[in-house]
Amino acid sequence: MYKTLFIILFSSTLLAQKSEDFSKYLKTESQKNNFSNYNSKVNEIQEFIVQNSKFEIEKDSVIEVSNTSNIDFYNGIKALFSDLNKVQNDFYLSFDYNKDKKILEKLNQYFSDTKSKINDAYLKRNWYLKVSIDRISSPNSVDALPSEVCERYTENSDILLPTHQNCKDKGLSGSEENKCFENFLRERFSNVIRDYISDLYLENTLNLSVMITFIIDKEGRLDFIRFPRSTGSLYYDLLIYKAFQRIQKTTIFCPARKDNTSVSIYYNLPVKMVITGEY
């Protein structure tokens, strides 16, 4: 038996009141339509999170989903959030910045309040989330590396963790190669994340700390599982998810090995970044 997790996304009365208070500042039909569209998108995201926040009563309020379902969740909310931002930008453009500064200040506060509620709901879902694995082979179409490139052997039953050709060819010890691979992954993620953030205007220093869990399958391809530690922001989690998808489509690794056979493995990668407002 399933039950929707009790998440207070919005107080309907409060949201309706705020909408009514703000609507009196809208002068044109375009502004009124944009405001209505924005609220519709907010409600759509609200419903999407609720529908993806169900738990089994017998399992102590855990939201249990498969890794493929969680990927669908992130793909879905990424698209919805993109639509919301487009509507928000259209709304901005319907005002005259010089004449409507006070209205725009109120509008920014309204946007901030609604997105804060969305973020709270997302973080609650992530807190209760438990992901089971129903797919251990990535559907990603990136070609696997030739087997001879990734050929590694061990004389015992120890697992050889995944690696990258750059680390594999350095003649490192097992622990050194593992560290090399972790640093390579972290640097790769950091560089892609910086590419996305470079398009943003940052007034203050941005501190990002996140843990990403994913599968490196027996072909060396990546498949997302979850964020066991979120950045604390849906916006930045989605940005990092986009970075993951980019790496997933462009990078291939040497898979883990056990008993001299390639195997799929879970991988936890912590990423910490400090980005100054120079962007």
Secondary structure, 3 states (H helix, E strand, C coil): CEEECCCCCCCHHHHHHHHHHHHCCCCCHHHHHHHHHHHHHHHHHHHHHHHCCEEEHHHCCEEEEEHHHHHHHHHHHHHHHHHHHHHHHHHHHCCCCCCCHHHHHHHHHHHHHHHHHHHHHHHHHHHHEEEECCCCCCCCCCCCCCCCCCCCCCCCCCCECCECHHHHCCCCCHHHHHHHHHHHHHHHHHHHHHHHHCCCCCCCCEEEEEEEEEEECCCCCEEEEEEEECCCCHHHHHHHHHHHHHHHHHCCCECEEECCEEECEEEEEEEEEEECCCC
